Amino acid sequence: MLIRYKKSLEKIAMGLLSFMPEEKDVKKLQQTIKDYESNQNWLLYLWKEEDILGAVGIYLDNESEKVTIQHITVNPSYRDAGIGKRMVQGIKELYGDKYQVCANDLTEDFLTKCEDEC
């Protein structure tokens, strides 16, 4: 299930986001977390089963009515188990009635793969 990021989950979120190639640099990763904490249009969700296994970050654009999935990552030990696909579906359930859910350059290939498997 998707849970909203909060400051107490910062280390877990940073650990998950660090699995993304673009977030390997610590300063870049810290800035990304800061953006999710301070920008009201940047929302980070964590995927929790028994443990927190993944993260999905979105940019909410109220003017264009688009939700852009800008980060998506799963703990490598749990990859290929459908968690990423479930996170995308969770975002669509949360926002799909009002917003068009789309990808950015970093997430486009994954979202396309999710659509192909549906």
C-alpha positions as CSV (number, residue, x, y, z in Angstrom):
1,M,0.0,0.0,0.0
2,L,1.1,3.5,-0.7
3,I,1.9,5.7,2.3
4,R,2.8,9.4,2.2
5,Y,6.4,10.3,3.0
6,K,7.1,12.0,6.3
7,K,10.4,13.3,7.8
8,S,10.7,10.3,10.1
9,L,11.1,8.0,7.0
10,E,13.8,10.2,5.5
11,K,16.6,7.6,5.8
12,I,14.5,4.9,4.2
13,A,13.4,7.1,1.4
14,M,16.9,8.3,0.7
15,G,18.1,4.7,0.7
16,L,15.4,3.7,-1.9
17,L,16.0,6.7,-4.1
18,S,19.7,6.1,-4.1
19,F,19.0,3.0,-6.2
20,M,18.1,5.3,-9.1
21,P,21.2,6.0,-11.2
22,E,20.5,9.7,-11.3
23,E,20.4,9.9,-7.5
24,K,23.8,8.2,-6.7
25,D,25.4,11.5,-5.7
26,V,24.7,12.3,-2.0
27,K,24.3,16.1,-2.6
28,K,21.8,15.4,-5.4
29,L,19.9,12.9,-3.3
30,Q,19.7,15.3,-0.4
31,Q,18.4,18.0,-2.7
32,T,15.8,15.7,-4.0
33,I,14.5,14.8,-0.5
34,K,14.6,18.5,0.3
35,D,12.4,19.2,-2.7
36,Y,9.9,16.6,-1.7
37,E,9.8,18.1,1.8
38,S,9.5,21.8,0.8
39,N,7.7,21.9,-2.6
40,Q,4.0,21.4,-2.2
41,N,3.7,20.0,-5.8
42,W,6.4,17.3,-5.2
43,L,4.8,14.4,-3.4
44,L,6.7,11.2,-2.3
45,Y,5.0,8.0,-1.5
46,L,6.5,4.8,-0.1
47,W,5.3,1.3,-0.8
48,K,4.7,-0.7,2.4
49,E,4.0,-4.4,2.7
50,E,5.6,-5.8,5.9
51,D,8.5,-3.5,5.2
52,I,8.9,-0.4,3.0
53,L,10.0,-1.8,-0.3
54,G,9.7,1.0,-2.8
55,A,9.2,4.7,-3.4
56,V,7.4,6.7,-6.1
57,G,7.7,10.5,-6.4
58,I,5.3,12.6,-8.4
59,Y,5.0,16.2,-9.5
60,L,1.4,17.5,-9.3
61,D,0.6,20.1,-11.9
62,N,-2.8,21.6,-11.0
63,E,-2.9,23.9,-14.0
64,S,-2.4,21.2,-16.7
65,E,-4.1,18.5,-14.5
66,K,-1.1,16.2,-14.9
67,V,0.6,14.0,-12.4
68,T,4.2,13.2,-13.6
69,I,5.9,10.2,-12.1
70,Q,9.4,11.5,-11.7
71,H,11.0,8.9,-9.5
72,I,10.2,5.2,-9.0
73,T,12.4,2.7,-7.3
74,V,12.1,-0.7,-5.6
75,N,14.6,-2.4,-3.2
76,P,16.7,-4.6,-5.5
77,S,15.9,-7.7,-3.4
78,Y,12.2,-7.3,-4.3
79,R,12.5,-6.3,-8.0
80,D,10.5,-8.3,-10.7
81,A,7.8,-9.0,-8.1
82,G,5.3,-6.4,-9.6
83,I,5.9,-3.8,-6.8
84,G,6.7,-1.0,-9.3
85,K,3.6,-1.8,-11.3
86,R,1.5,-1.7,-8.1
87,M,2.9,1.6,-7.1
88,V,2.0,3.1,-10.6
89,Q,-1.5,1.6,-10.2
90,G,-1.7,3.1,-6.7
91,I,-0.9,6.6,-8.1
92,K,-3.5,6.1,-10.8
93,E,-6.1,5.2,-8.2
94,L,-5.2,8.3,-6.1
95,Y,-5.1,10.8,-8.9
96,G,-6.4,9.2,-12.1
97,D,-10.0,10.6,-11.8
98,K,-8.8,14.2,-11.8
99,Y,-5.3,14.1,-13.4
100,Q,-3.6,12.5,-16.3
101,V,-0.8,10.3,-15.0
102,C,2.3,10.6,-17.2
103,A,6.1,10.0,-17.1
104,N,9.2,12.1,-17.4
105,D,12.3,11.1,-19.2
106,L,13.6,9.0,-16.3
107,T,10.4,7.0,-15.8
108,E,9.0,6.8,-19.3
109,D,10.5,3.4,-20.2
110,F,9.1,1.8,-17.0
111,L,5.7,3.3,-17.4
112,T,5.5,2.2,-21.0
113,K,6.4,-1.4,-19.8
114,C,3.7,-1.2,-17.2
115,E,1.1,-0.2,-19.8
116,D,2.2,-3.0,-22.1
117,E,1.8,-5.6,-19.4
118,C,-1.8,-4.5,-18.5
